[in-house]
Amino acid sequence: MARSTEPIEKKVKASSAVTYLASLAGLAVLGGVTDDPSLISSMPDALEPFILALVPAAAAAIAGWAAPHTPRTGT
């Protein structure tokens, strides 16, 4: 993959932020309905959802940045 010097597009930043918030909400629900509140035993329980939600958000950001974009003409 070639390294680009172009800035990250707003839509990639927005999709990453929404992915983070959706993951955070999903992990909060998961933590609320399970009997074991510890998802990763080495982290404090209060930090786990925030740290774990970064994984899909980072994946969305990398995929959005690496995806080829169609140039727009005319406008």
N, C-alpha and C positions, 0 to 999 in steps of 0.2 A: 504494500500500500504506500503510495507516494505521500509525502508530508506536504500539507497545504499551508500557506501563510494567510489564507483568507480567514476572516473572523467567523465565529460560529453564528449561524442564522438564528433569528429570533424564534422561529418555529421549533427549532431543535431545543433551544433553552426552555421554551414553554412546555414542550412535550416531556422533557426531563423533569421539570418541576411538578407537573401533573402526575407523572409516574411515581415520583417520590411521595407525594401526598396520598395517592391511592394505595401505595404499598404500606405506608404508615398506618392508614386507616384499616387495611386488611390485617396487618400484624396486631393492631390494637384489639380488633375483634377476635382474632385467633388467641391472643393472650387472655382475653376475657372469658372465653368459653372452654379453655383447656384446664385440666386439673393442675398441670405443672406450669407455673408462670415463668420458668427459666428456659428460654430458647437456646441460649448459649451460656453455659455455666461459668465461663471465665469473665463475663461482663456483668456489671451491676444490672439488676432487672429493669431499672428505670431507663437505662440507655439502650437496651437491646433493640426495641422497635425502631429507634432513630438510626442506629448503625445498620441494621439489617435492611432498612428501606433504601439505603444508598446503593445497594447492589443492583436492583432492577433499574433504578434511575441512572446509574452509570452506564449500564448496558444500553438503555434507550439513547443516552447522549452519544455514545460511541457509534451506535448503529445509525443514528441520524446524521452525525458528522461524516461518516464514511460513505453513506449512500450517495450515489450519483444524482445530481440535480439537473433538471432540464432547464436550460437557459430560456428566459422569456424574451420575446421580441415585440417591439411595437410600443409598449406602454412606458 
